[in-house]
Amino acid sequence: MNTQNFGYKKLYIGGKLIDSANGKKADVICPATGEVIAQVAEAGKADAEKALEAAEKGFKYWSKLSLAERTEWMTKLRTAVLEKEHELRTAMVHEMGKNYEGAYEDIEAVINALEWYPSAMKNLREEQIPDYENTHTHKMISKPAGVAVAYLAWNFPLLNVGFKLGPALAAGCSLIIKPSALSPLSTYIIGEILNDINFPAGVVNILSGPSSTVAHTLTTSKIPAVLTMIGSTATGQRVIADSTTSIKKLGMELGGNAPFIIFEDADFDKALELAVVLNFWNSGQICVAANRVMVHKNIYDKFIKAFVKRTSELKLGFGIKENPDVFMGPVVSRKDRDRMFDLIEDAVSKGGTLEYGGKIPSHLPEKGNWMEPTVVSGVTKEMKLFTQETFGPVAGIMSFDTDDEALELANDTEYGLASYIFTNNHKRIERFTEELEFGEIQINGVKYAIYLPHGGIKNSGIGHDCSHLALDDYLVKKRVSTAL
């Protein structure tokens, strides 16, 4: 299993590729082999402060450009990203362990966001407010909020970049991007692309480093007007707490614990296939994964048998371009793999049944973070597989009897991001649409796109990624009243 070395990548701050002020470098480890596949400049406090100053200057320039001028630059960046598509996809396979096909999702998110958001911004209409005494006219206008700081999760390195880059740039904001230290490589390559096309200085800045210094410096600064992130609920809570040095806009896509509810009248084959995909695609490291698969008791045994069969057919391996039939790669870190085995052990100790997997495959590199796709049945509310976000390749399956029971189980979580229901009963669909406590309810299928809102409620976040609603994070509203 041969890996590729990507060399050394620098910070991108103020329109330049630079070393960190402290001279530190961080290794990027391939989760498939445990090998170092790159080094990146590791930012510290001084670099974070430099990025804030650069972004402040960049905002003054970028916010004054017309939308047409911003669009021209965004189109230039889009073209340059497409030219580097293979390098970027290969980097993501190496740094995060996803397969080559899956890495295209990330590229697609970037190019779609850079193309779609200028149009979305252009289509924003000024709100006219009636004056009931007929003494004034009133309108609401939108202006760029200011400097935005984006903290990104490691599971979709460039998809997460696209979700922030598109609306921020279209709205007229400058942006500081802090990718996860687990998968910074592809984002640093975006910095090289920005440098190559001479993108306006300070408008986009990219740096990764310890959160205790870099994120703390960025979050507590009074310069940012916007803090946006994709990550865990615990991280979101820390960011909110640290942000109170000034009043900032917050946009957060946080943890999930999605119920995947299958009734006996559902399209069985369709529900089965999507349950497999949403548990094991990207090694289950997806915020909208089918965390709790709930199956009606009348089809439960049939479903378990079919689900195990489909899981056993998935090919596990290093998903480079030359291995197109690989479906699932490693998990991102040894720590995360250990957490998976803890979830499995907890479930089995409390009465769950290990139906498939649960082992480290012997035919793959020992230093990689490999584990078999795993199926546990008989999940109950007392198990960590029910209460925690799995974020890994372990499918927890449980049965239910009545609609009331399914609703109670589904809503019994602090999270409220995605939910899925499979049934052909229209009255049931109406009830579950009304009563499921999740920001997304997907019925008899699954669809995500740049133009569809993606956001959660409860402890799953604030605001939305994707769609025109994402622009709200980067815009402020002004009321303009004119006397007649």
N, C-alpha and C positions, 0 to 999 in steps of 0.2 A: 504494500500500500504506500505509494509514493506521494509525498506532499510537495508543494511548491513554496519557495521562499520569496517573499515579497519585499525583502530589504527593510530599509528604515524610512519611516514616514514622519514628517514634521507637522507641527501645529500650523494652522492657517489663521492668522490674526492680522487685522488691518490691511488686508490685501496682499500679505506676504507669507511665504512658507518659512517658519523660523524654528529654531531649537527652543526648548524650554529654558527659562531663565536659570533654573537650578541644574541644567544639564542632564537631568534624569531621563532614562529610557525605560519603557515597560515592554516586557515580552508579550507577544500575542501567541496563545497556545492553541493548537489545533485539537479539538475535542475528540477527533477520530483516532489520533495517534499519540497525543501527549507531546508532540514535537513543537518547538518554537518555529513559527512560520513568518514572523515579522517582528520588528520593534517599532514602537511609536514614541514620539516625544511625550513624556509624562508631565503635564502641566502642574504648576503649584500656585500659590496665592498671588505671586507677582504676575503670572501669566493671565490669571483670571481678571486681575485689575486692569491689565493692558487690554484685554478683550472688551471689558466694559467701556473703557475710554474710546477704543476704536469703534465700537458699536454706536456710541453716542454721536460720534462724528459722522459715521455712516448713515445714521438716521436723518441727520440734518440734510444730507445730500439726497438720499433716496426718497424721502417723503415729499421733496419738492419736485421730483420728476412727475411727468404726466403718466397716466396709466399706459398709454401707448409706448412711452419710453421704457417703462418697467417691463412691459410685455416683450419688448424687443430683446432685452437682456435675458429674460426668463426663457425665451425661445432659443437663444444662443446657448444657454446652459443645457436645455433639453437636448439639443442636437449633440452637444459635446458628451453628455451622459450616454446617449445611444451609441456613439462611436466607441465608448469604453465598456460597452455592455458585457462582453465576455470576461474582461479583467475583473469587473465589479462582481459578476456572478460567481466567478471562481474564488474571489476573495471571501465572499460570504459562505461558500461551501467549506472553505478552510477554517475560517475564524469561528463559525457557529455550528457547523455540522449539518446544515440543511442540504437537500439535494439540488442539483443544477436546475431542474425544472422549477422547484419551489423558489429558487433565487430570482426567477423572472418576475414573480409576484412583486418583489421589492423594486426591481427596475421599473415595472409597469406603474407602480404607485408614484414614483418620482416623476416619470415623464407625463403621466396623466395629470398629476397635480400642477405641474408647471404649465400645462396647456389649458386645463379646465378653469383654474382660479382667476386668471385675467378676465375670462368671459363672465364668470360669476360676479366679479367685482363690477364689470361694466353693466351688468344687468340689475345691480342694486338701484332701487328707486327711492328718491327722496319722499319721505312720508309727509303728506299734507294734513294739517290738523285744522278742523273747522273752528271758526270763531263765532260763538253763539250770539254775541252782541254786535257783530259786524263792524268792529272797530279796528281789527288787525288781520293780517295774514300770518300764518304760522307754518313753519316747516322744520323737519329734522334732517340734519346733514351728518354724514359720517366722515371722520378724519382718522388717520393712523394714530394708534395709541402711543407708540414710542419704541424703545428697545425691548425686544422679547428674548427671554432665555428659555431654551428647550432642553429638558432632560429626557433621554431616550432609553428605552429598554433594549436588551440584547437580542431578543427573539426574532425580530424582523428589522435588521439594522438599517436598511435603506427605505423600506416602506414607512418606517417611523420618521425618517428624515423627510420624505415626501409629504407626509401628513402635516408637517410643521412648515416646511419650506414654501409650499405652494400658497397657502393663505396668508402667511406673514409677508412674503414679498409682494403679492398682489395688493394687499392692503396698504403697503407703504412703510412697513416696519423693518428695522434691521434686526438681525437674529444672531444669538450666540447658541451654538449647538454643542451640547456635552453628551457624546455617545457613551454607552456603557463601557467600562474597562474590559469586559469580557469579549466584546466584539466591536472594537473601534476602527478596524482596518479599512473597511469599505467606506466609512464616513470620512476618514483621513484622505482616501483617494478622491472623494468628492472635493476636498480642499485643494488637491493638486489640480483637478479640473477647473475649479474656479480661478486658480492662479494662472493656468494656461490661457484662459480666455480673457484675462485681465478684467475680471468682474469688479465693479466699483468697490474701492477699499472700504472695509469696515462694515459693509452691508451684511455679509455672512462671515461668521468667525467659528472655528472648529477647534475644540480642545478637549482632551480627556485627562482625568487625574483623580486622585482620592476625593471622595465626596466631602470628607471632613474638612478639607481645605478649599478645593475648587468650588464645589456646589455651595458650601457655606458662604464663601466670599461673594459669589454671584447672587445668592438668594437674599443675603442680608444687605446688599448694596441698595442705595436709594435710586440708582440709575435705571434699573429695569422698570418698565410700566406693566410688563406682562411676564408671568411665569407659567409655562405650559410643560406638561410632562406626560410620558407613558411609562407606567411602572407599577410597583406594588402599592397597596393602600398604606402600609406602614411608612414607605418613603414619602408618599403624598402628605401624610400627616406631619412628617418632619419638615417638609418644604413649607407647608402652611404655617407651622409654628415659627420657622426662621424668617418668614417673609414680612413679619409685622413691623419692621423698621420703617416701612412706608406702606401706603395703600396701593396694592398691585392687583391687576386683573389675574384671575387664576383659571386655567383650563387643564383638567386632569382626567386622563383615562387610566383607571386603576384596576384593582383586582376583580376577578370574576369567579362565579361558581354556577355555571349554567346548568339548568335542568334540561334534559332532552327526553320529552314525554311521548311515549308511543302507546296509542290506544289500539284495541283489537281490530278496529275498523280501518286502520291506517294502511297505506300502501307499504306492505311489509318489506319488500325488496329495496325500495327507495329509502325507507327509514334505516334499514340495516346498513346500506352502503354509506350513507351520510354519517351514521354513528361511528363507523370504522374510521372514516376520513377525519372527522372532528375529534377523534381520540388520539390518532397516531400520526397525522400529517404534521410535519415540523417537529416530530417526536413528541407530540402532545403539548408543546411549549407555545400555546396560543391562549390569549386572554378570553376568547370566545369558544374554547374547547367544550365538548360535551362532557362536562365534569361529573354530572350525576345522571346516568342513563336510567330512566324510570319506565318500566314496561308493564303493561296490564297483565294480571296474573294468568289470564286465559291463553296468552301467547308467550309467556315468560320462558318456559322450558324450550320451546321452539326457537326463540330468539337467542338464548344462550348458546345453543348448539350451533346455530348458523353464524353467530358472531365469532365464536372461537374458531370455526373453520376458516372464515375470512381473515381473521387475525393471523392464523398460522400460515397463510399464503403470502403475507407481506414480506418483501425482501429487505433485509437489513444490511447496510453497508455504507461505504464512503461514496457519496453521491456526486462525484465529479462528472463532467460532461461525458466521459468515456464509459460511465456506468449508468445508462439511462433507465434501467429497470429497477434501480434502488428506490424504495419508497420511504424508508425511515433511516435516519442517521443516528448518531450518538446524542446523549443529552449534553448540555453545554459544559458542565463541570462535574468533578467528582463529588463535590458537596451536594449538588442537585441529585445526582444518582443515589447517594446515600439516603437522601430524603425520600426518594421513591421507595427504597427498600423498607424504610421506616413506616411508610404509609401501608405497604403490603403487610408487614408484620403486625401492625396494629389491627388491621382489618381481620386477618386470620385469627388473631388471638381473641377477637370478640365475636367469632362465629362465622366470619366470611369464608368463602371457598375460593381457593386459588385454582381457577379453571385452566389457565394457560400462562406460560412465561414465568416471570419472577426470578429469572436467572441471568447471569452474565454469560454471553455466548463465548465459547472457547475458540472459535475460528477467526476472531477479529483481534486486533492489536490489544495486548494486555494493558498498555498504558493509556488507551483511549477510554472514554466514558460510556462504554457500551452496556446496554441491557436489552433484554427481549421485550417486545411489546407484551403487555401483561393484562390479563382479564381476571377480575375478582367479582364473584357474584355474592348475593346475600348481604349486600351493603345495608347498614342500618344507621339511624341518626346518631348513634354513639361513636361512630367511627370517624377518624380523621379524613377518610376518603369522602365523607359526606360534608363535614364542616369546613374543610380547608380547600383552597384552590390547589388542585393537583399540579398543574403546569409541568406535566411529564407524561410518558407513555404508559400510564396505568388507567385502565377503564374500570370504573366502579358501577355495577349494575344492581338494581333493586326492583322489586315488584310492588305494584299497588293494586287496589281493588276498585275504589270508587273515584268519581271526579273530585269529591271533597278531599279525599286523601291525597290525590295527586297535587291539588292546589296547595294543601297545607305543607306537603313535603317540599314542593318547588320553592315556596316563599320562605321556608325556614332557613334563612341565610342572611348574613349582614350585607352580602353583595347584591348588586342589581344591574348587571351588564347585559348579557345575552340570555335568551331563553328560546326553546324550540318545542313545538307541539305538532304531532302527526295524528290527524283524525279527519274523517269526512263528515262529522256531525256539525252542522252549521250552528246550532244553538250552543254546543259546547265551545266552538271557536269563539263565538261572541262573548261567552262568559269568561273564558280564559284570557282573551284579549283585554277585557276590562279588569280582571283581578290578578293577573300575573304582575308581580312587582319588579319589573325589569325595564331597562331603557330600550331594549330591542326584543320584539316578539316575532319569531319567524315561524310561519305556518306551512307545513308540508313541503318544505324546501329551504334552501339556504342561498342568500345572495348578499354580497358586499361589493360596493363600487365607490369611486371617488365622489359621486353625486348623491350618495345615500348617507344620511346622518348616522354617526356611530358614537354612542355615548351611553353612560350608565346613570343610575340613581343610587340612593343609599350610599354605602361605602365604596361604590364603584366609580365615583368621580363627579366632576363638575364640567358642564359644557359638552361640546362635541368635536370630534375629528370628522373630516370629510363633510361634504355638502356645503351649501351656502352658510349654514349655521356656524361652521368653523371660523368664518370671517369675523364673527362677533367677538372672538377673543382678542382680535388685533385692531379693533376699531373702537373709537369713542364717539358718542352722539352729542351733537350740539343742537339746541333749539334756537331758531332764528325767528323772532317776531317783529313784524314791521307794521307801524301804525298807518292806517289808511288816511 
